[in-house]
Amino acid sequence: MNLPITSLLNRILNGAVRALARAWLLVLPLVLALSLVRMGQTWHFWPDGFVVPGHDVYAALFQGARFDLKVSAIAAFVLLLVLPWISARSYQRIAAVLALLFVLLSFINLHYFGFYKTPIDSLVFGLVEDDTSAVLQTIWHDFPVLRSLLLVALLSYATTLLHRWLVRRAQPDQLLQTRSAWLRFLLVFVAFWALVFAGKGTLREMALQRQHLTITTSQYLNDMVPNGVIALKYAWDSRGQSQNLQDPLIGLHAMGFDSPRAAAEVLGLPHDSDAQVAAALTAHAAIPPGTAKKNLLFFLMESWSAEPMLYQAPHFDVLGRMAPTLDKACHFSNFDSAHAGTHPSLEAILFSTPITPLTLGDVGRHPIPWATAKIARDAGYRTLFVTSVRSGWRDLNRVLQAQGFDEIIDANNLKELYPDATLGLWGVWDDYVFKYLSKRVAAQPANQPLFVFVLTSTNHPPYDLPPEYKRVPRDMALWKGETSESTLLPNLDTYHYAADLLGGFVQEMQRGPRRTDTIIAATGDHNVRSFGVYADPRRRYLVRQVPFVIWGEGLQCGNQLEQPASHRDMFSTLFPLVGIDGPYINSGRNLLKPLAPNPSPMDAPRAMFFTGEARNAQGMWQLGNQRSFVCTSAVAAGAPASRCEFNAKDDQQERARYALLDWNVRISLKK
């Protein structure tokens, strides 16, 4: 009876030795491959003149290797149940597939960082949510696809060869098979727990998590830490959390608050009950009686970054006909976008939501009470959404109709109105949008104000332009930004094309009969990769910056033009300006209102990026993460340049604002 039991125990023990030895022989080549990609990525994007201490570079690479070990160990741990029993050939195939998958994801992460200036995040799912064909065509046109795939294949093959060499040397299928049971048991015990702790990423502290991606004061180096696997995992987690509207407290808890009342108290809002907090989010100063409603034409300009405007000059013209309009406009020059992608920024602006994508599913088919267009329509406005793209993108044609827009004019409508228009990769050229608007505004009855939300598209990869467009020569010595991107020059041309069209339209309106009853406003949806990765802390504030400009007769711009601000502040500024009242969300502050010496928490001069970053006059940081704070040179007028440190009060207030915006969406739209 003892012999079969002993034989069975020996088989189990030998299988465990074989499984764990095979697992570790999978882990080591994968860690090496991922670390090589990270070192290559760090070198590839390293900006000219960027200097950091050597120990910071080592710290980032070492922390990255820990994450490489973590994901590789977890993969091996998952495979433990099959590794004892599969053949040597199947084992080699598994190693080859894992090597290809891990290396491919890290190369995707590399190019994703090059485009969005951040590791893979939830925007990556736009590949299937956008016009997938157009996205793939853009990738093919704008990235070294074949060269990258060749490098992926070569590194994956080299990783597989290293794995085979290690297997030949270690002989995991025969390892210790004839040694004593106690020695084999000791090996199993040590190897198993070593694999567990490798998957945890540490021996003593909590497991490696998202907050451990911040290891230095350089955001550039911190962005080098995650490999493609862990970045995709965190993106998936964020997306799952954002789509779960059933628990209204998720965002509050993530920002460190037990309830909306606790967050409201931090901001000085009424907080006796949840209902009182919700009411405070839509409470505004009354519009003075007799205020005439004005037309509001709002432009969300594709990839309209703030940096080129810094260098505008006669020999470096990026604005065209817009340049002479700025001296009579309110130009907020220290202004951030809400997101790094068009659709997330569009949702943030229209719905005051940090949760995105919000409207791709059933939520988008039902009216959101505080939607920007609905507020305008309820105030008596005719509401239009005009774009040079096809409105089927992200289901906008259906969503926007449900959210308060009376009409949607897209590339197909413009093609019908202007038969000479060419339908390209994303839609028609932007000049057809402005041709349409000129006629439409002129034809609008004077007794009904007009709200128009415009989305342009030509200033977008692959940076094509109409054949008749005459490119403007520029003295590139006047460009003080980074020059490593091959798309810089064509991007500046499309930037000029879009800004010039907007400037021409503004001039036309300023000369026309509607000049006294029309407000025009414009911002960019996000920055673009052509202008660099902003690794230098002195330039880091530019990474999210876009212009925000308001044109209108008799504007009083106030004292906030150079103060930190962002997308969340726009309609809190524009609606009072044109006489619109209603239950829109107090997502930001009124930028035309004089800034007091000691502003309230709701009026404090700060900017927010809706992925959970904030910026004040001294620096920028990830909400709740003191270690992420980095000083910048974006010092607002009147701010002491010497005081540059993490401000816990600013952080708490920004966490409270973010948490309440998140809570408002979840509590209002959950089923």
Secondary structure, 3 states (H helix, E strand, C coil): CHHHHHHHHHHHHHHHHHHHHHHHHHHHHHHHHHHHHHHHHHHHCCCCCCCCCHHHHHHHHHHHHHHHHHHHHHHHHHHHHCCCCCCHHHHHHHHHHHHHHHHHHHHHHHHHHHHHCCCCCHHHHHHHHCCHHHHHHHHHHHCCHHHHHHHHHHHHHHHHHHHHHHHHHHCCCCCCCCCCHHHHHHHHHHHHHHHHHHHHCCCCCCCCCHHHHCCCCCHHHHHHCCCHHHHHHHHHHHHHHHHCCCCCCHHHHHCCCCCHHHHHHHCCCCCCCHHHHHHHCCCCCCCCCCCCCCEEEEEEECCCCCHHHHCCECCECCCHHHHHHHHHCEEECCEECCCCCHHHHHHHHHHCCCCCCCCCCHHHHCCCCCCHHHHHHHCCCEEEEEECECCCHHHHHHHHHHCCCCEEECHHHHHHHCCCCCCCCCECCCHHHHHHHHHHHHHCCCCCCEEEEEECCCCCCCCCCCCCCCCCCCCHHHCCCCCCCCCHHHHHHHHHHHHHHHHHHHHHHHHCCCCCCEEEEEEECCCCHHHCCCCCHHHHHHHHECCEEEECCCCCCCCCCCCCEEHHHHHHHHHHHHCCCCCCCCCCCCCCCCCCCCCCHHHCCCEEECCCEEECCCEEEECCEEEEEEECCCCCCCCCCCCCCCCHHHHHHHHHHHHHHHHHHHHHHCC
